[in-house]
Amino acid sequence: MIVFQLALLIVWKLSVIESGIDKLQILKQSLELHKDKLHLTEQQLLVLHHLDSDKHYEGPTIYCITPTYSRYVQKAELTRISQTLKLVPNVHWIVIEDAMEKTDLVRNLISESKLITTHLVAQTAPFEKLKDSNPRIKRHRGVEQRNAALKWLRENLVLGRDKGVVYFMDDDNTYSIKLFDEIAKVRKVGVWPVGLVGGLNAEAPIVDAKTGKVTGYKSGWLPNRPFAIDMAGFAINLDLVLEKVEATFSYEMAKGMQESEFLSFFTTKDQLEPLADRCTKVYVWHTRTEKPKITGNITGLEV
Amino acid sequence: MIVFQLALLIVWKLSVIESGIDKLQILKQSLELHKDKLHLTEQQLLVLHHLDSDKHYEGPTIYCITPTYSRYVQKAELTRISQTLKLVPNVHWIVIEDAMEKTDLVRNLISESKLITTHLVAQTAPFEKLKDSNPRIKRHRGVEQRNAALKWLRENLVLGRDKGVVYFMDDDNTYSIKLFDEIAKVRKVGVWPVGLVGGLNAEAPIVDAKTGKVTGYKSGWLPNRPFAIDMAGFAINLDLVLEKVEATFSYEMAKGMQESEFLSFFTTKDQLEPLADRCTKVYVWHTRTEKPKITGNITGLEV
């Protein structure tokens, strides 16, 4: 009987010092190690568990797919995005280089980020690159890279076992960490506004006040697309991505139709889940970084 | 019997750990308990929280001075910078709006960042704004704003009591969190390379391999300035800022000479402390965000 009282005392004391969380973890482990000897009740064990539960994140893994290519601002952009992801729990960052081989710059940056990552390469077909040396101007960007990531997901994750949400996260946008709380809510396909895109201050789904459903889109550019939604404006449940194996990106799509055609594999307009406070908040911006004017190089310096 | 001894041992260990918890923790709890009676402000509670979470951090407070002005990408830029600073211990972020009055956008963003902040306003003199409506093009940017921050430091901090380093952190650059480890090392004036500035891949102090001292500067633009160093490429110990009260920025300085003239108040070239691995690493990039082409607005949406 005294053991039971002692155990209760311990649990109570644990609550008292709950704020010393790092130490709590060690205590919890040692108590669990001896729980049989101490005859802790189920309830006591539950209390013990909950004391520590704040540290445990219950949401799905967010698979962030980031195509990237070599250019002056690449390291700056990837640094920025990796630091944003450090503030988000349970992210798996998939970075796909448009290159023949993985580069040291990306390899080191990913490794130093201490994030869970997958590093892939997929080179854009040469015929898709215009004669202009700026690869931004080619007709479709990121096609091979996003497809490589989709392939990786389908080959390495298992429907029913792995839970997650898939988000295409280009390296030049700006992301508020609030966005990832929204992404974690996605059951099938979630949508939200994207700032500074399509000629307006934002591109946003129109949500019916009564039904809470998406009825159309506000966009300064082709608002009548089936889904007038930027790549940064939606996320898809991993289950759907694993089920619809035929859903990929392609060069055959008309200009600006990548998102619409891809989303059509998974959902219809009235099934969309409007997030970010019914699409009234902007948590991601389609910022573009100026190409710097550089006429010379300091050698031996990775920039 | 052994169970009883084990339990006793655990209770004893709990008490040891409990008493070992930083006194700050107890202080924090009792203050939070009485916060209503004490009328603690949100900012005071935040400081309390940071004192507690940074209790293992021994470095100085880094005072980051960020001038900002209203434009389409402002919220995106400030979101990005605030999220970077969340990863840095012991930062005090001073944000100065170029505006008549504090705006809700900046006020809310700062408050939601949960950083220790000071929010100021200082309006740029109208004669300094060119007829061109783009305020980027005016002759000197950030003069009044940086001076307002210096004034705040000198009025609110006390030489000898407050320890820190002062860094001018514009809202459009890209910052690796590694930079702040370097800034924390500054004893008088620390310098390091800045990526993508002055027409080269980077602007960098030249460090003599034998003496470890700065002997000159690599820059694509006026390398013979007394200090050919971008605003993002140096930090100054708070002691010096509090001592040299005459050091301010001014419209009288020649184009591109703000940094040189300001640094001349505090140091000479041979006293500079070359950081970032003897100025061989780039931890900050002078990125510029493209001005988005926006022809219409969705109303009621803060972007």
Interface residues (C-beta under 8 A of the other chain):
Chain A: I2 V3 L6 A7 L9 I10 K13 L14 V16 I17 S19 G20 K23 L27 S30 L31 H34 K37 L38 H39 Y72 V73 K75 A76 E77 T79 R80 Q83 T84 K86 L87 T174 S176 I177 P193 G195 L196 V197 G199 L200 N201 A202 A204 K218 G220 T280 K281 V282 W285 H286 T287 R288 T289 E290 P292 K293 I294 T295 G296 N297 I298 G300 L301 E302 V303
Chain B: I2 V3 F4 L6 A7 L8 I10 V11 K13 L14 S15 I17 E18 I21 Q25 Q29 Y72 V73 K75 A76 E77 T79 R80 Q83 T84 K86 L87 T174 S176 I177 P193 G195 L196 V197 G199 L200 N201 A202 A204 K218 G220 T280 K281 V282 W285 H286 T287 R288 T289 E290 P292 K293 I294 T295 G296 N297 I298 G300 L301 E302 V303
